[in-house]
Amino acid sequence: CIDIGKLPKETGCFTYDPGFGATASCKSAITYIDGGAGVLLYRGYPIEQLAAHSSFLEVAYLLMHGELPSPGEFTRFENRITHHTMMHEAFKSFLGGFRHDAHPMAMLVGMLGSMASFYHNTLDLDDPEQRRLAAVRLIAKVPTIAAACYRHSIGWPLRYPRNNIEYVERFLHMMFEVPSEPLVLKPVAARALDLLFILHADHEQNASTSTVRLVGSTGANPYACVAAGVAALWGPAHGGANEAVLKMLAEIGDAKNVQSAVDKAKDRESGFRLMGFGHRVYKNFDPRAKIIREMTHQVLAELGVNDPLLEVALRLEEAALKDEYFVQRKLYPNVDFYSGIIYKALGIPTEMFTVMFAIARTAGWVAHWLEQQEDPEARIGRPRQVYTGYAARDYAAIDKR
Ligand code: ACO
């Protein structure tokens, strides 16, 4: 608790908590994490059960509505999502303004932000149905936009969403189908991606979700809130870690270089960290990493991919887990340690990895935004600071300095 010294009495006192390690910014009934025990629940359902039995779209419904859907509710939700997968044609000229070599996350931030300009006058934030429509539009359109960003970057014509196939398949189709070729995607790819999307769908008040809520607390347009979430996700300390992991594994290159990478990560002076290791909340194995680890072997085997980076990843995990530095600090592989290897096996380019994360996390972001809009206790997010600057002093004219 900070002694606020000479500030006016009514300011009271406040906590200094850099990085908000011990500050709850809201109440939420969406996701529960027990970081010590390695437990993750969406609306009370263990992530392991959802990963084994559910689908991404069903999880999106669960996050948004609080309950698993009945068959009728699910069909209506799926139809509604499918109805909103198309982009306004004017998005194309907007997208065309980006350099072909722009990072897809940069394009995604811009494209989602632009949705605020497309849907501003059809959105009444006081109307629960209008709010849900905004959430549905976001879940429906983000894969279309993500695939469009990718195709723009490689100079391919955009693909319109095929609405007679399922959500994840539809995304893969938009990403990969070459105009003249039939669809050659294997079902294992769609299943693996669906599972990754389930695992990434929500994670309570992480940096990007907190950003969505902070922007949402001002009453801003929901598309702008989610664009802000995408920007927060991009950094390598958060969702950008999946891209950084793959780059790191490629740099290590061979199992014989693993120990020197571990040693370098222990040396604070080096400024190097093992990407995909550590987590603010998990001080035990990240339950999502456990599931992905198992899935990686299975997916690579089914796709017939023999990726030497998997061997590097396994050796790195082994070396770090028996190293005193990592053990003492409880630094375990997190969700992003293995996801990049799967994305790579599916043929998704490295720069698109964090975009994949963003597609999945959109379900969580909109669920949190909806919850916040309905929360009678919610008010504008406005953290305080501990001022370390000068006391009041007099202005000096420029010729007197
Ligand atoms: N490699 C080496 N050392 C590490 C690592 C790492 N990956 N992560 C943390 N440490 C060390 C720190 O140097 C620090 O050591 P110290 O106690 O001697 O000072 C200690 O562990 C605690 O680290 P903090 O940075 O204080 O932990 P914080 O909770 O603030 O950060 C974070 C968590 C950002 C995830 C961090 O572990 C990290 O940078 N990891 C690598 C990036 C990454 O994988 N991010 C993805 C997270 S998951 C997600 O967002 C989807």
Residues whose N, C-alpha, C, O or C-beta is under 5 A from the ligand:
A	BS01	ACO	P236 A237 H238 G239 A241 A265 F272 R273 L274 M275 G276 F277 G278 H279 R280 R329 N334
